[in-house]
Amino acid sequence: MNTPTDYDALIIGAGPAGSTAAALLAEHGHRVLVLEREKFPRYHIGESLVPFTYQPLLRLGLIPKMKSSAFVRKYSVQFVSASGKASQPFYFFNRYNRETVAQTWQVLRSEFDQMLMDNAREKGAQVIEEITVKELLRENGRVVGARAQKKSGEIAEFRAPLTLDCTGKESFSTVRNGWRVKDPYLNKVAVWTYYQGAKRDPGLDEGTTTVAYVPEKGWFWYIPQHHDMVSVGVVAEGKYLSRDGVKSPAEIFQREIGQNLWIQEHLATGRQTGEYFLTSEFSYHSKHCASEGLLLVGDAFAFLDPVFSSGVLLALKSGVLAADAVHEAIVARDFSPARFTTYATALRTGIENMRKLVYAFYDPNFSFRKVTDKYPELAGELTDCLSGDLNKDYAKLWKAIEEFAPLPAELPVGMPLVTSKPELRVA
Ligand SMILES: Cc1cc2nc3c(=O)[nH]c(=O)nc-3n(C[C@H](O)[C@H](O)[C@H](O)COP(=O)(O)OP(=O)(O)OC[C@H]3O[C@@H](n4cnc5c(N)ncnc54)[C@H](O)[C@@H]3O)c2cc1C
């Protein structure tokens, strides 16, 4: 079958997943078009990076820009108990090279995502902002492009043998295809806002991410950013957060501050600024990563509870893996969904590893200390998984953790939808 194509790949969404895939495909000399609904720079949550974002950022050629940016350097993570007592910060340089993986960043997503989008443009991708994809174009059941609406109201159609859905949590095609599967137990709500002038620890600890427990209920994140701002949010079950009929995000947030002394004290010197945000769409997976003409990348494929800051890593990593697989498909002139089986396997393996840790975190009988006290030889593996080295074999670690908390079975999702339809071979 011959399909007229304007582009080699069409990408919907210019977040970390879309801009990564776009930059790497354009670098190969492919004709890439990115359609982005917003005008950048735009606000986005997801501000704390993990050490293993280093590799995709290196591949994108962005390490020098990150190093010279104003983003706060993150050298460690610490956990604060429900009573307000902080653990010793866990420093990444105790395991990784100080010059590379051991130092990561707390980013302002408006600036970080702009950098990624600019990079895609510099590498040759065409990016159109303020254009919203409304519909996927289909011919004989396969996706052949998208219909989109510009800010002016004008409708335009774009065609390519492959469309990459990088639309984030809205998961444009996942939802329309009925592919979205909720994670059985990770059903939480997050409420967050920003403080200026709140307390931060000195020196190396200035950029530490703090995870502070709400007694038996959930946790706070505390992420120091540049311009003396702190991103702070609380994650717990909706029923708990809205107890006694409290509904407004501001009231929910202000009440929860009182549940952790460390958070209370650190925010006391600061001033709340801007909106309060709320999201309840937590942790889901897509039944398939691809079908004829379509590939899902980043949050559009899966979204995990953000307790270990894995979202941007998974978006960047899936952007790299997708670009490599799509490049091979373009070279082979073979766009059959089965080509993306290796992509799906790599991503699902990584997601399932992180998902196990997230489940353990929410188990009241579990603590990292219990595991490392009993199995000190596994501390390094635990660190690797938490730092985002997601595709290692962690069988020994899971066996040890299961002594303290049951771990979830792997979800049978994510493989490409392979039908008997003929492959598209572009002449
Ligand atoms: C409360 C919370 C806290 C989080 N904290 C962290 C954290 O600390 N660290 C971390 O790494 N991750 C965190 N995350 C996760 C992180 O935000 C995401 O994983 C990450 O942004 C995914 O990148 P993406 O490129 O897949 O999607 P996005 O960044 O969401 O980008 C998608 C883009 O697609 C565009 N788009 C959507 N629909 C259309 C359409 N129809 N047409 C055109 N364009 C469209 C959007 O405008 C957007 O720019 C958090 C998430 C939540 C909810």
The ligand as an SDF file (V2000), in Angstrom:
LIG
                    3D

 53 58  0  0  0  0  0  0  0  0999 V2000
    2.0570   15.4040   40.9990 C   0  0  0  0  0  0  0  0  0  0  0  0
    3.1560   14.9650   40.0680 C   0  0  0  0  0  0  0  0  0  0  0  0
    4.4810   15.0990   40.4590 C   0  0  0  0  0  0  0  0  0  0  0  0
    5.5080   14.6850   39.6000 C   0  0  0  0  0  0  0  0  0  0  0  0
    6.8030   14.8050   40.0070 N   0  0  0  0  0  0  0  0  0  0  0  0
    7.7910   14.3620   39.2110 C   0  0  0  0  0  0  0  0  0  0  0  0
    9.1570   14.5170   39.5910 C   0  0  0  0  0  0  0  0  0  0  0  0
    9.4820   15.0720   40.6390 O   0  0  0  0  0  0  0  0  0  0  0  0
   10.1150   14.0380   38.7400 N   0  0  0  0  0  0  0  0  0  0  0  0
    9.7880   13.4510   37.5560 C   0  0  0  0  0  0  0  0  0  0  0  0
   10.7010   13.0130   36.8310 O   0  0  0  0  0  0  0  0  0  0  0  0
    8.5100   13.3300   37.1430 N   0  0  0  0  0  0  0  0  0  0  0  0
    7.5160   13.7800   37.9400 C   0  0  0  0  0  0  0  0  0  0  0  0
    6.2220   13.6850   37.5130 N   0  0  0  0  0  0  0  0  0  0  0  0
    5.9540   13.0460   36.2050 C   0  0  0  0  0  0  0  0  0  0  0  0
    6.2570   13.9730   35.0160 C   0  0  0  0  0  0  0  0  0  0  0  0
    5.4880   15.1360   35.1420 O   0  0  0  0  0  0  0  0  0  0  0  0
    5.9090   13.2620   33.7070 C   0  0  0  0  0  0  0  0  0  0  0  0
    6.2710   11.9190   33.7730 O   0  0  0  0  0  0  0  0  0  0  0  0
    6.5830   13.8890   32.4750 C   0  0  0  0  0  0  0  0  0  0  0  0
    6.2060   15.2300   32.3160 O   0  0  0  0  0  0  0  0  0  0  0  0
    6.2060   13.0810   31.2020 C   0  0  0  0  0  0  0  0  0  0  0  0
    6.6940   13.6880   30.0280 O   0  0  0  0  0  0  0  0  0  0  0  0
    5.9140   13.5040   28.6350 P   0  0  0  0  0  0  0  0  0  0  0  0
    6.7610   14.1350   27.6080 O   0  0  0  0  0  0  0  0  0  0  0  0
    5.4910   12.1070   28.4850 O   0  0  0  0  0  0  0  0  0  0  0  0
    4.5550   14.3290   28.8100 O   0  0  0  0  0  0  0  0  0  0  0  0
    4.3380   15.8860   29.1020 P   0  0  0  0  0  0  0  0  0  0  0  0
    5.5070   16.4590   29.7740 O   0  0  0  0  0  0  0  0  0  0  0  0
    3.0230   15.9930   29.7920 O   0  0  0  0  0  0  0  0  0  0  0  0
    4.2150   16.5390   27.6600 O   0  0  0  0  0  0  0  0  0  0  0  0
    3.1010   16.3010   26.8410 C   0  0  0  0  0  0  0  0  0  0  0  0
    2.9150   17.4790   25.8890 C   0  0  0  0  0  0  0  0  0  0  0  0
    1.8780   17.1460   24.9610 O   0  0  0  0  0  0  0  0  0  0  0  0
    1.0790   18.2870   24.7130 C   0  0  0  0  0  0  0  0  0  0  0  0
   -0.2300   17.8110   24.2640 N   0  0  0  0  0  0  0  0  0  0  0  0
   -1.1480   17.1040   24.9650 C   0  0  0  0  0  0  0  0  0  0  0  0
   -2.2250   16.8450   24.2130 N   0  0  0  0  0  0  0  0  0  0  0  0
   -2.0000   17.4030   22.9980 C   0  0  0  0  0  0  0  0  0  0  0  0
   -2.7550   17.4720   21.7870 C   0  0  0  0  0  0  0  0  0  0  0  0
   -3.9700   16.9050   21.6820 N   0  0  0  0  0  0  0  0  0  0  0  0
   -2.2240   18.1290   20.7230 N   0  0  0  0  0  0  0  0  0  0  0  0
   -0.9900   18.7060   20.8000 C   0  0  0  0  0  0  0  0  0  0  0  0
   -0.2350   18.6630   21.9350 N   0  0  0  0  0  0  0  0  0  0  0  0
   -0.7330   18.0200   23.0160 C   0  0  0  0  0  0  0  0  0  0  0  0
    1.0470   18.9840   26.0500 C   0  0  0  0  0  0  0  0  0  0  0  0
    0.7480   20.3640   25.9060 O   0  0  0  0  0  0  0  0  0  0  0  0
    2.4650   18.7440   26.5960 C   0  0  0  0  0  0  0  0  0  0  0  0
    3.3400   19.8140   26.2860 O   0  0  0  0  0  0  0  0  0  0  0  0
    5.1840   14.1350   38.3380 C   0  0  0  0  0  0  0  0  0  0  0  0
    3.8430   14.0300   37.9390 C   0  0  0  0  0  0  0  0  0  0  0  0
    2.8360   14.4360   38.7880 C   0  0  0  0  0  0  0  0  0  0  0  0
    1.4050   14.3310   38.3470 C   0  0  0  0  0  0  0  0  0  0  0  0
  1  2  1  0
  2  3  1  0
  2 52  2  0
  3  4  2  0
  4  5  1  0
  4 50  1  0
  5  6  2  0
  6  7  1  0
  6 13  1  0
  7  8  2  0
  7  9  1  0
  9 10  1  0
 10 11  2  0
 10 12  1  0
 12 13  2  0
 13 14  1  0
 14 15  1  0
 14 50  1  0
 15 16  1  0
 16 17  1  0
 16 18  1  0
 18 19  1  0
 18 20  1  0
 20 21  1  0
 20 22  1  0
 22 23  1  0
 23 24  1  0
 24 25  2  0
 24 26  1  0
 24 27  1  0
 27 28  1  0
 28 29  2  0
 28 30  1  0
 28 31  1  0
 31 32  1  0
 32 33  1  0
 33 34  1  0
 33 48  1  0
 34 35  1  0
 35 36  1  0
 35 46  1  0
 36 37  1  0
 36 45  1  0
 37 38  2  0
 38 39  1  0
 39 40  1  0
 39 45  2  0
 40 41  1  0
 40 42  2  0
 42 43  1  0
 43 44  2  0
 44 45  1  0
 46 47  1  0
 46 48  1  0
 48 49  1  0
 50 51  2  0
 51 52  1  0
 52 53  1  0
M  END
$$$$
